[in-house]
Amino acid sequence: MIAQPPQPPPALNVGRRSHLRFVLGALVGALLGVIVLGALGFFIVDDLGQRNQVNSVRGSLASAQAGASAQAAADQDQIAALQSQEAADQQQIAALQSQVPTTPDFVLAAQGWNGSCTSDSCFPDATFINRGQAGEAVAVFQLFAGSATSGSVLASCSAAIPFTPANGTADATCTASSANLAQYWLDNPSGQVDAVAKVTNP
């Protein structure tokens, strides 16, 4: 018969195992606590960082919006000023255009005679300046016995003023004859005749 080695008492073996389990459980619990606390700390820090970033973005956005609003207001003011200036310019242009003639405007520059009178005719002529736009007009001559201020009309005639550019000059002449003029020369061989030239613009 083979002898068996002595075995430890059962109560002692069970006590050691319980103690080991307790230590392992404490270590595992402590480790889990550390992990949980670390995770919580990370999430808290990360959340605070994200909040800071969000707040920073919001601040930048608000600042940008305020700057854009101010710029938009300044642009609107400038546009309003330009529109007001444009309206004033248009009024000034219209006022200037109203002063510019759209038709010819001939005025008398000088008048005289185109030769000597005959027994029944005279030949008045005149020079006209066109103060308006290019065009033509009609010159009308009246012959007075003695003076235009006191004499009677003896004869009249008209002549076309040719097409003349703006600020240009043109001459017109015609032949004025009538029975009254012939009778005047018969009655006043040394008499005088006065001519008055007028212009009829379109």
C-alpha positions as CSV (number, residue, x, y, z in Angstrom):
1,M,0.0,0.0,0.0
2,I,1.3,3.4,-1.2
3,A,1.3,6.2,1.2
4,Q,-0.5,9.6,0.1
5,P,1.1,12.9,0.9
6,P,-0.7,15.0,3.4
7,Q,-3.3,17.5,2.0
8,P,-3.8,20.9,3.3
9,P,-6.8,21.5,5.4
10,P,-9.9,22.4,3.3
11,A,-10.8,25.5,5.3
12,L,-7.4,27.1,4.6
13,N,-7.6,26.6,0.8
14,V,-11.0,28.1,0.6
15,G,-10.0,31.2,2.5
16,R,-7.1,31.9,0.2
17,R,-9.3,31.7,-2.9
18,S,-11.9,34.1,-1.4
19,H,-9.2,36.6,-0.6
20,L,-7.8,36.4,-4.1
21,R,-11.2,36.9,-5.6
22,F,-11.8,39.9,-3.4
23,V,-8.5,41.5,-4.4
24,L,-9.1,40.8,-8.1
25,G,-12.6,42.2,-7.9
26,A,-11.2,45.3,-6.2
27,L,-8.6,45.8,-8.8
28,V,-11.1,45.3,-11.6
29,G,-13.5,47.7,-10.0
30,A,-10.8,50.3,-9.5
31,L,-9.7,49.9,-13.1
32,L,-13.2,50.2,-14.4
33,G,-13.6,53.3,-12.2
34,V,-10.5,54.8,-13.7
35,I,-11.7,54.0,-17.2
36,V,-15.2,55.4,-16.5
37,L,-13.8,58.6,-14.9
38,G,-11.3,59.0,-17.8
39,A,-14.1,58.6,-20.4
40,L,-16.3,61.0,-18.5
41,G,-13.4,63.5,-18.3
42,F,-12.7,63.1,-22.0
43,F,-16.4,63.7,-22.9
44,I,-16.6,66.6,-20.6
45,V,-13.5,68.2,-22.1
46,D,-14.5,67.4,-25.6
47,D,-18.0,68.8,-25.0
48,L,-16.5,72.0,-23.5
49,G,-14.2,72.3,-26.5
50,Q,-17.1,71.8,-29.0
51,R,-19.1,74.4,-27.1
52,N,-16.3,76.8,-27.2
53,Q,-15.9,76.2,-31.0
54,V,-19.6,76.7,-31.5
55,N,-19.6,79.9,-29.5
56,S,-16.6,81.1,-31.4
57,V,-18.3,80.3,-34.7
58,R,-21.5,82.0,-33.6
59,G,-19.5,85.1,-32.6
60,S,-17.7,85.2,-35.9
61,L,-21.0,84.7,-37.7
62,A,-22.7,87.5,-35.8
63,S,-19.7,89.8,-36.4
64,A,-19.8,89.0,-40.1
65,Q,-23.5,89.6,-40.3
66,A,-23.2,92.9,-38.5
67,G,-20.4,93.9,-40.9
68,A,-22.5,92.8,-43.9
69,S,-25.5,94.8,-42.6
70,A,-23.4,97.9,-42.2
71,Q,-21.9,97.5,-45.6
72,A,-25.3,97.0,-47.2
73,A,-26.7,100.1,-45.5
74,A,-23.7,102.1,-46.8
75,D,-24.2,100.7,-50.3
76,Q,-27.9,101.7,-50.1
77,D,-27.0,105.2,-49.1
78,Q,-24.5,105.5,-51.9
79,I,-27.1,104.2,-54.4
80,A,-29.6,106.7,-53.2
81,A,-27.1,109.5,-53.5
82,L,-26.2,108.4,-57.1
83,Q,-29.9,108.2,-58.0
84,S,-30.5,111.7,-56.6
85,Q,-27.5,113.0,-58.5
86,E,-28.7,111.3,-61.7
87,A,-32.1,112.9,-61.4
88,A,-30.5,116.3,-60.9
89,D,-28.4,115.8,-64.0
90,Q,-31.4,114.7,-66.0
91,Q,-33.2,117.9,-65.0
92,Q,-30.2,120.0,-65.9
93,I,-29.9,118.3,-69.3
94,A,-33.7,118.8,-69.9
95,A,-33.3,122.5,-69.0
96,L,-30.4,123.0,-71.4
97,Q,-32.1,121.1,-74.2
98,S,-35.2,123.3,-73.8
99,Q,-33.0,126.3,-74.6
100,V,-31.6,124.8,-77.7
101,P,-33.7,125.7,-80.8
102,T,-34.9,122.8,-82.9
103,T,-35.7,125.0,-86.0
104,P,-33.7,127.8,-87.8
105,D,-33.8,131.2,-86.2
106,F,-32.7,133.8,-88.7
107,V,-32.0,137.4,-87.5
108,L,-31.3,140.5,-89.6
109,A,-27.6,141.3,-89.7
110,A,-27.5,144.0,-92.4
111,Q,-29.6,145.4,-95.2
112,G,-29.2,147.7,-98.3
113,W,-29.9,147.9,-102.0
114,N,-28.9,145.7,-104.8
115,G,-28.4,148.5,-107.3
116,S,-30.4,151.6,-108.1
117,C,-34.2,151.8,-108.4
118,T,-35.8,152.1,-111.8
119,S,-39.0,154.1,-112.6
120,D,-41.2,151.4,-111.1
121,S,-38.9,149.0,-109.2
122,C,-36.4,148.8,-106.4
123,F,-34.1,145.9,-105.4
124,P,-33.7,145.6,-101.6
125,D,-31.4,143.0,-100.2
126,A,-30.3,141.9,-96.7
127,T,-27.9,139.5,-94.8
128,F,-29.3,137.2,-92.2
129,I,-27.5,135.1,-89.5
130,N,-29.0,131.7,-88.5
131,R,-29.0,131.5,-84.6
132,G,-30.9,128.3,-84.6
133,Q,-30.6,124.9,-86.2
134,A,-29.8,124.4,-89.9
135,G,-32.7,125.3,-92.2
136,E,-34.2,127.9,-94.4
137,A,-36.7,130.8,-94.0
138,V,-38.3,133.6,-96.0
139,A,-37.3,137.3,-96.0
140,V,-40.0,140.0,-96.5
141,F,-39.1,143.5,-97.7
142,Q,-41.4,146.5,-97.5
143,L,-40.6,149.8,-99.3
144,F,-41.8,153.1,-97.6
145,A,-42.1,156.5,-99.1
146,G,-39.6,158.7,-97.4
147,S,-39.2,156.9,-94.0
148,A,-40.5,153.7,-92.5
149,T,-41.6,155.6,-89.4
150,S,-43.8,158.2,-91.3
151,G,-44.2,157.1,-94.9
152,S,-46.8,154.8,-96.5
153,V,-46.0,151.4,-98.0
154,L,-45.2,151.7,-101.7
155,A,-44.3,148.1,-102.5
156,S,-43.2,144.8,-101.0
157,C,-41.6,141.6,-102.1
158,S,-40.3,138.4,-100.6
159,A,-37.3,136.1,-101.1
160,A,-36.3,132.7,-99.9
161,I,-33.4,132.5,-97.5
162,P,-31.4,129.4,-98.6
163,F,-30.6,126.4,-96.4
164,T,-28.1,127.7,-93.9
165,P,-26.2,125.8,-91.2
166,A,-26.4,126.9,-87.5
167,N,-24.5,130.3,-87.0
168,G,-24.2,130.6,-90.8
169,T,-25.1,133.7,-92.9
170,A,-27.2,134.0,-96.0
171,D,-28.2,136.8,-98.3
172,A,-31.7,137.4,-99.8
173,T,-32.8,139.9,-102.4
174,C,-35.9,140.5,-104.4
175,T,-37.6,143.0,-106.8
176,A,-40.2,145.3,-105.3
177,S,-42.4,147.0,-107.9
178,S,-45.9,148.4,-108.0
179,A,-48.1,151.2,-109.5
180,N,-47.8,153.1,-106.2
181,L,-44.0,153.0,-106.5
182,A,-44.1,154.2,-110.1
183,Q,-46.4,157.0,-109.2
184,Y,-44.2,158.0,-106.3
185,W,-41.2,158.4,-108.6
186,L,-43.3,160.5,-111.0
187,D,-44.5,162.7,-108.3
188,N,-41.1,162.8,-106.4
189,P,-38.2,162.5,-108.9
190,S,-35.7,163.3,-106.2
191,G,-37.6,161.5,-103.4
192,Q,-36.3,158.7,-101.2
193,V,-37.5,155.3,-100.4
194,D,-36.8,153.4,-97.2
195,A,-36.7,149.6,-97.1
196,V,-37.4,147.4,-94.1
197,A,-36.5,143.7,-94.1
198,K,-38.1,141.1,-91.9
199,V,-37.8,137.4,-91.7
200,T,-40.4,134.7,-91.3
201,N,-38.9,131.6,-89.6
202,P,-40.6,128.2,-89.8
